[in-house]
Amino acid sequence: MSSSNSLITKPRRLEALRKAVRNIRKHKTLKAIGKDNFGCCSSCAIGALDTMMVDGNKHGAVFWHAQDEEQIQVDHVHIRVCVRRGRRLQPFMTQVAAYLRTSVHPMSRIEWNGDPRQCITVHL
């Protein structure tokens, strides 16, 4: 596949990722808040999500913020999907990574090293 064709398919892969993140709340075990292009930066997004989680959703959140969105619009290569959760983050992130592997475009690659302090990277 040529480089130009590859750039055409990347937006489709990004849309598949958006849909997966938005629909994560409907997942029978994850039931997380899913937000794409949420908040201007990681700090603002985490602050807003922490408030949302206190206000009723204790399951966690899966998101990326506007700075991530800007970068993906520039390079169309990868995006960091961040996960927030009060307790037991590592098992939750393992489930989120597995969910993303089955929910995004089959040509996208999901990378996570098992460290709950690291974001999950989706290579489009």
C-alpha positions in Angstrom: 0.0 0.0 0.0 1.4 3.4 -0.9 2.0 6.1 1.6 -0.9 8.2 0.3 -3.3 5.3 0.5 -2.1 4.7 4.1 -3.0 8.3 5.1 -6.5 7.8 3.7 -7.1 4.7 5.8 -5.7 6.3 9.0 -8.8 8.6 9.6 -11.0 5.4 9.3 -8.8 3.8 11.9 -9.1 6.9 14.1 -12.8 6.9 13.8 -13.0 3.2 14.8 -10.9 4.1 17.9 -13.2 7.0 18.7 -16.2 4.7 18.4 -14.6 2.1 20.7 -13.7 4.7 23.3 -17.2 6.3 23.2 -18.9 2.9 23.5 -16.7 1.7 26.4 -19.5 2.7 28.9 -21.7 0.0 27.3 -19.1 -2.7 27.8 -20.6 -5.2 30.3 -17.6 -5.3 32.6 -15.7 -2.1 32.0 -18.5 0.5 32.1 -16.0 3.3 32.0 -16.3 6.9 31.0 -15.1 7.2 27.4 -14.0 10.6 26.1 -12.1 11.5 22.9 -10.5 15.0 22.4 -11.4 15.7 26.1 -9.9 18.7 27.9 -7.1 20.8 26.7 -4.3 18.8 28.3 -3.8 15.7 30.6 -4.1 17.7 33.8 -7.4 19.4 32.9 -8.8 16.1 31.5 -7.8 14.2 34.7 -9.3 16.9 36.9 -12.6 16.9 35.1 -12.7 13.1 35.0 -11.9 12.8 38.7 -15.0 15.0 39.3 -17.1 12.8 37.0 -15.9 9.7 38.7 -16.7 11.1 42.2 -20.2 12.1 40.9 -21.3 8.6 40.2 -19.1 6.6 37.9 -16.6 4.6 40.0 -15.6 2.3 37.1 -12.9 4.5 35.6 -12.2 6.5 32.4 -10.6 6.0 29.1 -9.7 9.2 27.2 -7.3 11.3 25.2 -7.1 15.0 25.3 -6.8 17.9 22.8 -3.0 17.9 22.7 -3.1 14.3 21.7 -5.8 15.1 19.1 -3.7 17.8 17.6 -0.7 15.5 17.3 -2.7 12.8 15.6 -4.1 15.3 13.1 -0.4 16.2 12.2 1.3 12.8 12.0 -1.6 10.2 11.7 0.7 7.6 13.3 -0.3 6.9 16.9 -2.3 8.2 19.8 -1.9 7.7 23.5 -5.1 6.5 25.2 -5.0 7.3 28.9 -6.8 5.4 31.6 -7.8 6.8 34.9 -9.1 4.7 37.8 -9.0 5.0 41.6 -8.0 1.5 42.6 -6.9 -1.7 40.9 -5.7 0.2 37.9 -3.5 -2.5 36.4 -6.2 -5.2 36.0 -8.6 -2.5 34.6 -6.0 -1.3 32.1 -5.3 -4.9 31.0 -9.1 -5.2 30.3 -9.1 -1.9 28.4 -6.1 -2.9 26.3 -7.9 -6.2 25.4 -11.1 -4.4 24.6 -9.3 -2.0 22.3 -7.5 -4.9 20.6 -10.9 -6.4 19.6 -12.7 -3.1 19.0 -10.5 -0.9 16.8 -9.5 -1.4 13.2 -7.8 -4.7 12.6 -4.7 -3.0 11.1 -4.2 -0.9 14.2 -1.7 -2.1 16.7 -2.3 -1.7 20.5 0.8 -1.4 22.7 1.0 -1.3 26.5 3.8 -2.6 28.6 1.7 -3.5 31.7 2.8 -0.4 33.7 -0.3 1.4 35.0 1.6 4.7 35.0 1.9 4.5 31.2 -0.8 5.2 28.6 -1.9 2.6 26.1 -0.6 3.5 22.6 -2.7 2.8 19.5 -0.7 2.8 16.3 -3.1 3.6 13.5 
